[in-house]
Amino acid sequence: MHFHILTLFPEMVLGGLNTSITGRAMEKGLISVDAINIRDYSQDKHRHVDDYPYGGGAGMVMQPGPVCDAYEALAARTGKRPRVIYLTPQGRVLNQKIAEDLAKEEDLVLLCGHYEGIDERALELIVTDYLSIGDYVLTGGELPAMVLIDCVSRLVPGVLNNESSAEFESFHDNLLEYPQYTRPENFRGLTVPPVLLSGHHQKIDAWRRERSIERTLRRRPDLLEDAVLAPKEQAYLEALREAIAREETARPEDGPDAGKTDLQ
Ligand code: 4FN
C-alpha cells in the first residue's frame, strides 16, 4: 500500500510514522509513505499557497492551483489516479469498516487542509472521499492523516505478526476489550481475578467474553448495534441490561425511606 500525503508540513507527518508498527512495515516494504509539499507547486515567486477568502471573513484559504497541480504531478509520475481522501470535520467519521474498505486500495492520496481549509473547486476536481477522525477542533489535517495511515496499515497483509493478526481477524466482533492483568498478582492489595490463574482455558475465554460484553454495554452501548453475538451471549446481554436497569431504578429515594438522609 502506497500512501501519498499532500500537505504544507511534510516533516510533521514523516517523523511520526517512522516508528512502531508503521515504521517496521515501511522497512519491510509492505507500505510506503511519501509526503508531497503542496508549497512546491506554488506558482508565486514568494511560494504563497493561500489567499484571503472571497466574500470576506477571518483567516486564509488554501488556493486550488497548488493542490490540484500536486495531485496531477503525482498522477503523471505514477500513471494512476488514486482515490483522494480529504481529511475534514465535514467527512464521515472513520471507523474500522471504512478502514477495511480503504485497505483494499493499492494507492491512497491523503489531502491535509490548513488555515480555514481549501478552495472548494480543488475539492470538486480531485477529492473522492471526505473523512473525519472525530468532532473537535484541530489545526490541520496532518494528525488525522497519520491516524488513518496507522489504522489502515495494520490491515495490510504481513504488517502485524501472526499472533496479533489472528486476534483482530474478527475485530473482536465489535466488542470492547476485556480487562487485562499482568504481574504482580497482588498490587497494593488489588488481586487478579482468580479464574485467570486457574489455567482453565475454556473458563478464561468465557469470562473474558462476558467482561467484553459487559464493558461494551456499560461504556459504549452504541457499539452493540453491530456486535456479533452467539444466541447464549445475546441472552447474557439481555440479562445484564435488565440487571443494570434495576441498578439504576433501585434508588433509596424510591423506597420506604424516601426523603430521609443517612444521618436521620
Ligand atoms: N480541522 C469543527 C467545526 C468547524 C471547524 C472545525 C475544525 C483544520 C483546515 C479544518 C478537525 C477534526 C477532525 C480532519 C471543527 C479534521 C479536522 C478532523 C480539521 C484546518 C480546516 C480544520 C464541529 C468538528 C468541532 C479546522 C467541529 N478529521 N477546523 O477543526 O481538519 O480530519
Boltz pocket constraint, residues with backbone or C-beta under 6 A from the ligand:
constraints:
  - pocket:
      binder: B
      contacts: [[A, 86], [A, 87], [A, 88], [A, 89], [A, 113], [A, 114], [A, 115], [A, 116], [A, 117], [A, 118], [A, 131], [A, 132], [A, 133], [A, 134], [A, 135], [A, 136], [A, 137], [A, 138], [A, 139], [A, 140], [A, 141], [A, 144]]
      max_distance: 6.0
